[in-house]
Amino acid sequence: MIGVNALLSMIFHFGSIMKNLPRVSYIKAIDVWMLSSMTFVFLSLIELAIVGYKLQMQREKVAVIERVDRIARFAFPAGFSIFNIIYWARYGFKVG
């Protein structure tokens, strides 16, 4: 539920941001950040669904599935953190 709520709130937030910005023909930095953030949340929901399905279908291979789940719990936040470091280093907090 938290993941779905996060995705829905990000979509609403993205819509309100786009409504207040001028329409341009190129991709803005906020577009890249919002779409990447939504992609990370969506992929974490997909990972949760896959792991849950595999756990129900193959109880005898639980150790392998739990290992994948454990790796994904660190990979998604680490990947999102790396993305944010690169993003903010590139676009930064430019004033003016």
Secondary structure, 3 states (H helix, E strand, C coil): CHHHHHHHHHHHHHHHHHHHCCCCCCCCHHHHHHHHHHHHHHHHHHHHHHHHHHHHHCHHHHHHHHHHHHHHHHHHHHHHHHHHHHHHHHHCCCCC
